[in-house]
Amino acid sequence: MDAEFTAYLDRVRAHRAELAESMAALDAALLAPAGLGGERWRERVEAALAELRHDFTDHVNLTEAEGGLYADIKDKAPRLSGQVQVLLDEHDRIAETCDALFDRVSHANPDSDVDALREDLTALMTTISRHRQHGSDLVYEAYVVDLGGLG
């Protein structure tokens, strides 16, 4: 692996850590008791989800870039192209879900919508977590490189 691609993988690792932090922030916002101030709860969740959306968009841009991770895997390990396509398809579904949930949170009534929002946002985080696991598995299979469990 050349130095340029190694540096790129370091950026991928760093970004994985940012995405993990934004997921933790959303989880913390969801855990806060809505009864202590419903509008404040909604605002915290909205801010955390906005950051998660931003970090996920960065993830998509980084991995789908020309000459980026997915293109390199398809080029150097074509046998993994199907797994790459699964992750690409997940990008679209996760981004659509993020957008739809952001719209719901932005217009939510914090006194009545909390349980449904918590359920759907927790499902989103589970989906992203699985996506990250599959991406890590793919990178390991393609390059025998561990992206790191904390990132």
Backbone as CSV, one residue per row, in Angstrom:
resi,resn,N_x,N_y,N_z,CA_x,CA_y,CA_z,C_x,C_y,C_z
1,MET,0.852,-1.170,0.000,0.000,0.000,0.000,0.903,1.239,0.000
2,ASP,0.625,2.167,-0.896,1.488,3.341,-0.995,1.169,4.366,0.095
3,ALA,2.074,5.306,0.284,1.956,6.296,1.364,0.713,7.164,1.207
4,GLU,0.378,7.488,-0.025,-0.799,8.339,-0.256,-2.078,7.631,0.181
5,PHE,-2.188,6.348,-0.162,-3.393,5.619,0.227,-3.411,5.357,1.727
6,THR,-2.250,5.146,2.313,-2.172,4.979,3.769,-2.657,6.251,4.465
7,ALA,-2.265,7.405,3.943,-2.740,8.677,4.503,-4.253,8.809,4.338
8,TYR,-4.771,8.364,3.193,-6.213,8.386,2.957,-6.925,7.510,3.996
9,LEU,-6.395,6.300,4.245,-7.006,5.422,5.247,-6.955,6.044,6.637
10,ASP,-5.921,6.814,6.928,-5.863,7.539,8.203,-6.999,8.554,8.283
11,ARG,-7.318,9.209,7.175,-8.457,10.143,7.145,-9.767,9.385,7.363
12,VAL,-9.877,8.206,6.754,-11.075,7.378,6.940,-11.215,7.011,8.417
13,ARG,-10.118,6.599,9.044,-10.152,6.263,10.476,-10.588,7.463,11.314
14,ALA,-9.993,8.619,11.039,-10.339,9.823,11.801,-11.811,10.167,11.616
15,HIS,-12.290,10.019,10.407,-13.696,10.330,10.177,-14.609,9.326,10.860
16,ARG,-14.200,8.062,10.899,-14.993,7.054,11.623,-15.150,7.453,13.085
17,ALA,-14.083,8.011,13.651,-14.149,8.458,15.044,-15.143,9.609,15.190
18,GLU,-15.154,10.538,14.240,-16.116,11.645,14.281,-17.547,11.130,14.174
19,LEU,-17.759,10.173,13.296,-19.102,9.605,13.140,-19.530,8.895,14.422
20,ALA,-18.613,8.187,15.053,-18.921,7.525,16.324,-19.280,8.554,17.394
21,GLU,-18.577,9.679,17.415,-18.872,10.731,18.389,-20.250,11.343,18.153
22,SER,-20.612,11.548,16.899,-21.928,12.129,16.627,-23.040,11.135,16.948
23,MET,-22.778,9.847,16.770,-23.765,8.838,17.174,-23.914,8.829,18.692
24,ALA,-22.806,8.950,19.407,-22.869,8.994,20.877,-23.618,10.239,21.350
25,ALA,-23.420,11.350,20.667,-24.124,12.579,21.046,-25.630,12.431,20.827
26,LEU,-26.018,11.802,19.730,-27.449,11.580,19.491,-28.011,10.630,20.532
27,ASP,-27.271,9.592,20.855,-27.725,8.657,21.880,-27.922,9.380,23.214
28,ALA,-26.973,10.236,23.578,-27.093,10.989,24.834,-28.309,11.907,24.806
29,ALA,-28.551,12.542,23.664,-29.710,13.427,23.549,-31.010,12.635,23.689
30,LEU,-31.045,11.453,23.103,-32.248,10.624,23.194,-32.488,10.111,24.605
31,LEU,-31.418,9.895,25.355,-31.538,9.384,26.720,-32.012,10.440,27.713
32,ALA,-31.849,11.694,27.366,-32.266,12.762,28.275,-33.780,12.687,28.489
33,PRO,-34.220,12.941,29.701,-35.664,12.885,29.958,-36.393,14.039,29.270
34,ALA,-37.317,13.692,28.417,-38.073,14.714,27.682,-38.936,15.549,28.622
35,GLY,-39.319,14.978,29.736,-40.191,15.679,30.672,-39.538,16.869,31.351
36,LEU,-38.226,16.974,31.296,-37.543,18.109,31.925,-37.627,19.376,31.092
37,GLY,-38.219,19.277,29.958,-38.359,20.421,29.060,-38.441,19.914,27.645
38,GLY,-39.635,19.583,27.232,-39.837,18.926,25.946,-39.217,19.651,24.771
39,GLU,-39.357,20.950,24.736,-38.795,21.706,23.611,-37.268,21.668,23.665
40,ARG,-36.733,21.734,24.852,-35.273,21.640,24.997,-34.796,20.254,24.538
41,TRP,-35.529,19.204,24.891,-35.193,17.850,24.441,-35.181,17.800,22.920
42,ARG,-36.232,18.320,22.303,-36.341,18.307,20.839,-35.176,19.053,20.209
43,GLU,-34.817,20.194,20.763,-33.703,20.985,20.216,-32.378,20.229,20.332
44,ARG,-32.160,19.555,21.448,-30.920,18.774,21.619,-30.866,17.629,20.615
45,VAL,-31.983,16.940,20.449,-32.029,15.835,19.499,-31.826,16.360,18.077
46,GLU,-32.460,17.463,17.762,-32.316,18.046,16.433,-30.857,18.424,16.152
47,ALA,-30.194,19.044,17.110,-28.793,19.441,16.928,-27.894,18.212,16.766
48,ALA,-28.122,17.197,17.582,-27.305,15.985,17.490,-27.543,15.265,16.163
49,LEU,-28.787,15.219,15.715,-29.099,14.578,14.443,-28.504,15.374,13.283
50,ALA,-28.510,16.688,13.370,-27.896,17.514,12.327,-26.405,17.185,12.201
51,GLU,-25.737,17.026,13.322,-24.311,16.677,13.300,-24.108,15.279,12.726
52,LEU,-24.966,14.346,13.090,-24.867,12.995,12.547,-25.076,13.007,11.033
53,ARG,-26.053,13.750,10.577,-26.299,13.867,9.125,-25.070,14.416,8.422
54,HIS,-24.493,15.448,8.999,-23.301,16.070,8.420,-22.149,15.062,8.347
55,ASP,-21.904,14.364,9.446,-20.808,13.395,9.476,-21.071,12.224,8.537
56,PHE,-22.323,11.811,8.406,-22.625,10.726,7.481,-22.416,11.180,6.039
57,THR,-22.798,12.413,5.729,-22.557,12.957,4.385,-21.060,13.002,4.097
58,ASP,-20.271,13.403,5.089,-18.814,13.391,4.921,-18.310,11.974,4.655
59,HIS,-18.867,11.010,5.366,-18.502,9.600,5.162,-18.790,9.181,3.722
60,VAL,-19.955,9.517,3.232,-20.326,9.163,1.860,-19.359,9.816,0.879
61,ASN,-19.111,11.106,1.060,-18.214,11.816,0.149,-16.803,11.239,0.176
62,LEU,-16.334,10.859,1.335,-14.985,10.316,1.480,-14.866,8.935,0.845
63,THR,-15.830,8.077,1.085,-15.722,6.700,0.587,-16.106,6.569,-0.879
64,GLU,-16.981,7.447,-1.372,-17.434,7.356,-2.753,-16.625,8.241,-3.700
65,ALA,-15.680,8.993,-3.198,-14.902,9.908,-4.029,-14.165,9.156,-5.134
66,GLU,-13.931,9.846,-6.239,-13.130,9.271,-7.314,-11.751,8.931,-6.752
67,GLY,-11.357,7.697,-6.929,-10.089,7.244,-6.378,-10.154,6.938,-4.891
68,GLY,-11.363,7.004,-4.325,-11.553,6.754,-2.906,-11.626,5.273,-2.585
69,LEU,-12.041,5.013,-1.385,-12.032,3.667,-0.836,-12.788,2.660,-1.702
70,TYR,-14.031,2.963,-2.016,-14.837,1.992,-2.741,-14.317,1.780,-4.164
71,ALA,-13.879,2.843,-4.815,-13.314,2.705,-6.162,-12.042,1.868,-6.123
72,ASP,-11.226,2.079,-5.122,-9.989,1.323,-5.005,-10.265,-0.158,-4.753
73,ILE,-11.238,-0.435,-3.902,-11.574,-1.836,-3.631,-12.098,-2.507,-4.900
74,LYS,-12.976,-1.828,-5.625,-13.498,-2.407,-6.864,-12.373,-2.671,-7.861
75,ASP,-11.384,-1.779,-7.880,-10.266,-1.918,-8.812,-9.309,-3.031,-8.390
76,LYS,-8.961,-3.072,-7.115,-7.934,-4.002,-6.649,-8.491,-5.350,-6.185
77,ALA,-9.758,-5.382,-5.838,-10.367,-6.631,-5.367,-11.777,-6.756,-5.954
78,PRO,-11.866,-6.955,-7.268,-13.187,-6.977,-7.918,-14.152,-7.998,-7.332
79,ARG,-13.611,-9.029,-6.695,-14.485,-10.041,-6.072,-15.356,-9.433,-4.980
80,LEU,-14.954,-8.257,-4.485,-15.692,-7.588,-3.408,-16.652,-6.520,-3.923
81,SER,-16.794,-6.417,-5.222,-17.658,-5.375,-5.808,-19.100,-5.469,-5.326
82,GLY,-19.584,-6.687,-5.133,-20.953,-6.850,-4.633,-21.116,-6.270,-3.243
83,GLN,-20.117,-6.481,-2.377,-20.173,-5.917,-1.027,-20.088,-4.391,-1.071
84,VAL,-19.277,-3.876,-1.988,-19.191,-2.425,-2.151,-20.559,-1.882,-2.557
85,GLN,-21.219,-2.552,-3.490,-22.524,-2.081,-3.951,-23.551,-2.078,-2.829
86,VAL,-23.503,-3.078,-1.971,-24.415,-3.110,-0.821,-24.212,-1.866,0.038
87,LEU,-22.949,-1.518,0.298,-22.668,-0.335,1.116,-23.109,0.952,0.408
88,LEU,-22.903,1.013,-0.900,-23.356,2.182,-1.662,-24.870,2.324,-1.574
89,ASP,-25.592,1.226,-1.718,-27.051,1.258,-1.612,-27.486,1.690,-0.207
90,GLU,-26.755,1.216,0.794,-27.065,1.620,2.164,-26.871,3.123,2.344
91,HIS,-25.873,3.690,1.684,-25.665,5.137,1.782,-26.936,5.888,1.408
92,ASP,-27.526,5.498,0.303,-28.745,6.173,-0.159,-29.878,6.027,0.858
93,ARG,-30.091,4.811,1.336,-31.195,4.571,2.285,-30.952,5.303,3.612
94,ILE,-29.731,5.264,4.101,-29.443,5.931,5.381,-29.592,7.438,5.234
95,ALA,-29.101,8.006,4.151,-29.226,9.450,3.944,-30.701,9.860,3.861
96,GLU,-31.504,9.089,3.147,-32.941,9.382,3.050,-33.609,9.299,4.425
97,THR,-33.242,8.296,5.200,-33.813,8.138,6.541,-33.397,9.293,7.439
98,CYS,-32.131,9.683,7.366,-31.657,10.835,8.155,-32.461,12.086,7.820
99,ASP,-32.645,12.326,6.541,-33.386,13.516,6.119,-34.829,13.483,6.606
100,ALA,-35.474,12.337,6.451,-36.866,12.218,6.875,-37.000,12.376,8.387
101,LEU,-36.085,11.774,9.139,-36.150,11.898,10.598,-35.820,13.308,11.051
102,PHE,-34.912,13.964,10.364,-34.605,15.351,10.712,-35.836,16.221,10.531
103,ASP,-36.558,16.008,9.448,-37.789,16.766,9.215,-38.811,16.481,10.314
104,ARG,-38.931,15.218,10.704,-39.867,14.875,11.788,-39.465,15.524,13.102
105,VAL,-38.186,15.447,13.437,-37.717,16.044,14.697,-37.946,17.548,14.673
106,SER,-37.664,18.187,13.546,-37.809,19.640,13.436,-39.244,20.103,13.667
107,HIS,-40.183,19.248,13.334,-41.596,19.608,13.459,-42.309,18.830,14.566
108,ALA,-41.534,18.176,15.399,-42.129,17.299,16.413,-42.781,18.078,17.540
109,ASN,-43.797,17.472,18.089,-44.377,17.941,19.334,-43.691,17.137,20.431
110,PRO,-42.786,17.762,21.185,-42.008,16.993,22.158,-42.852,16.386,23.269
111,ASP,-44.079,16.804,23.386,-44.940,16.237,24.416,-45.635,14.953,23.970
112,SER,-45.694,14.723,22.658,-46.414,13.536,22.202,-45.620,12.638,21.254
113,ASP,-44.554,13.144,20.649,-43.838,12.382,19.631,-42.557,11.706,20.134
114,VAL,-42.243,11.853,21.403,-40.954,11.402,21.929,-40.729,9.908,21.736
115,ASP,-41.666,9.078,22.134,-41.454,7.631,22.064,-41.218,7.156,20.630
116,ALA,-42.026,7.626,19.703,-41.872,7.215,18.303,-40.552,7.712,17.732
117,LEU,-40.176,8.940,18.056,-38.896,9.462,17.569,-37.723,8.694,18.154
118,ARG,-37.774,8.426,19.444,-36.689,7.642,20.056,-36.553,6.289,19.367
119,GLU,-37.669,5.648,19.132,-37.652,4.332,18.483,-37.017,4.412,17.097
120,ASP,-37.448,5.357,16.296,-36.964,5.461,14.919,-35.511,5.942,14.854
121,LEU,-35.123,6.844,15.751,-33.737,7.314,15.760,-32.786,6.240,16.288
122,THR,-33.248,5.443,17.224,-32.442,4.321,17.706,-32.257,3.297,16.586
123,ALA,-33.304,3.051,15.814,-33.193,2.135,14.667,-32.200,2.684,13.634
124,LEU,-32.223,3.997,13.428,-31.269,4.615,12.509,-29.837,4.385,12.984
125,MET,-29.591,4.597,14.277,-28.239,4.404,14.792,-27.804,2.946,14.677
126,THR,-28.736,2.029,14.869,-28.421,0.607,14.693,-28.045,0.329,13.241
127,THR,-28.776,0.899,12.323,-28.483,0.719,10.899,-27.102,1.275,10.559
128,ILE,-26.800,2.460,11.069,-25.484,3.057,10.799,-24.381,2.220,11.436
129,SER,-24.612,1.741,12.625,-23.618,0.908,13.295,-23.326,-0.354,12.479
130,ARG,-24.354,-0.997,11.990,-24.159,-2.196,11.161,-23.437,-1.847,9.860
131,HIS,-23.776,-0.713,9.290,-23.110,-0.257,8.064,-21.610,-0.071,8.329
132,ARG,-21.290,0.533,9.447,-19.887,0.746,9.803,-19.173,-0.590,10.017
133,GLN,-19.853,-1.534,10.636,-19.264,-2.867,10.838,-18.973,-3.538,9.499
134,HIS,-19.935,-3.479,8.594,-19.757,-4.101,7.284,-18.643,-3.406,6.502
135,GLY,-18.563,-2.081,6.626,-17.483,-1.351,5.968,-16.123,-1.744,6.517
136,SER,-16.039,-1.888,7.812,-14.795,-2.304,8.441,-14.404,-3.714,7.992
137,ASP,-15.378,-4.617,7.933,-15.120,-5.973,7.451,-14.617,-5.955,6.006
138,LEU,-15.236,-5.116,5.180,-14.850,-5.017,3.775,-13.409,-4.521,3.638
139,VAL,-13.063,-3.484,4.374,-11.701,-2.948,4.308,-10.696,-3.999,4.769
140,TYR,-11.045,-4.726,5.807,-10.135,-5.761,6.276,-9.961,-6.852,5.217
141,GLU,-11.065,-7.261,4.617,-10.981,-8.305,3.601,-10.194,-7.840,2.374
142,ALA,-10.325,-6.562,2.015,-9.635,-6.043,0.833,-8.150,-5.783,1.090
143,TYR,-7.823,-5.262,2.267,-6.450,-4.790,2.505,-5.766,-5.444,3.710
144,VAL,-6.503,-6.228,4.483,-6.022,-6.772,5.745,-5.556,-5.605,6.623
145,VAL,-6.434,-4.617,6.732,-6.206,-3.425,7.544,-7.394,-3.256,8.483
146,ASP,-7.115,-3.070,9.741,-8.157,-2.830,10.739,-8.368,-1.339,10.863
147,LEU,-9.593,-0.897,10.611,-9.904,0.531,10.750,-10.041,0.940,12.205
148,GLY,-10.193,-0.006,13.072,-10.282,0.298,14.508,-11.703,0.291,14.994
149,GLY,-11.908,-0.356,16.126,-13.248,-0.477,16.686,-13.728,0.784,17.363
150,LEU,-12.819,1.649,17.809,-13.240,2.860,18.506,-13.633,3.948,17.532
151,GLY,-13.159,3.869,16.299,-13.433,4.917,15.325,-14.636,4.632,14.518
